[in-house]
Amino acid sequence: MVKKRSSGKKKAITLRDVISHIQGVKSELSTDMQHMEQRLTKRIDDVESNLMERIDGLGQDIMATAKDSLKIRRHVGMAIPEDD
């Protein structure tokens, strides 16, 4: 921050002031990025878990449908494909 001297003139900003300010901003940005990465990792893990549950459910549905189709074909007297 620029400070006024008692004579009314502004104090000059030094290179040390600039470096100190940049280091502070860098520290804040680094912390913000770490928090953002943690939140994104958690959300990605949640999405991955949700997708895996849905894929597993779809696989189970396909297997149940295939079994039901075989039962229906057997019941109505249709040919049943042979497994190779």
Steps between C-alpha positions, in 0.01 A plus 500: 500500500627846421559707811511876508792671660440768755600757240206390280705308243424135423751240607664327205418136442812290521590180321476327837135618531422360154670167570323468834165569336563249220602233752180557695287473187690188395434341839128579480473366146687184594264436790196570282627260235556224757145539632361501146694184416368326812140594416537391137659169601210430737242586234677286239509208744127545568417508129717194435332310783154595372585393145642167616182428696288579194717287270481209744122541518472502121710184481270331747195617304643359175570163663149487650344593164699229322392238757138615479514483119620140517222409745238664276634325188497168683146561626355586157690222323746713303849380418762577758846597373776259595808627683830431323 
